């Protein structure tokens, strides 16, 4: 019989994992600075921080629902939907970090190699691994956030509705990533600059290349979440045996 871990412990593990993941990725940047004496990866650190935020938002929503469940109350639909929409605005930041590979492709800001045994080709491979670590960590916490918000929505509105409510985030996130990379908009621009953002959105919707980019990312997110969901549920079922 499996041991049920308290919800507060789950939140603590999420925070610990986020901290360890962030510090591990930061180590890549520190080592690279030692090899080149050149610091140009601030964008990776900032984007990883933004990528972890959706998991925190979803965790807060889950904690809110759990606390009310303990005393036999149902969460307020307005609060649950509010948390869902805030999460939706920030979620594209998680897979967005994959687009930082463009800097590896362009090979900008290499810096001067300080080690005689290190070639630019070697540094290229290091950068590929470093960017992969950042992208994997950001995307993983994004999947954790989807799984958590999915559970909250399913408990609140039913299993079918929980799945249906994932469609807009998955479809819109691909488009949100395109806006972030090519139009340089952030999540908060929707609130701070709604008119300018709306104009860019309408213009991008007419561009076939933008739609192809968005569709590719949305498909990638959908496929990776399905795999994540199946593995997560399988592990949970084994612990319950």
Secondary structure, DSSP 8 states (H G I E B T S, - for coil): ------HHHHHHHHHHHHHHHHHHHHHHHHHHHHHHS----HHHHHHHHHHHHHHHHHHHHHHHHHHHHHTT----HHHHHHHHHHHHHHHHHHHHGGGGHHHHHHT--------TT--HHHHHHHHHHHHHHHHHHHHHHHHHHHHHHHHHHHHHH-HHHHHHHHHHHHHHHHHHHHHHHHS---TTHHHHSHHHHHHHHHHHHT-HHHHHHHHHHHHHHHHHHHHHHHHHHHHHHHHH-
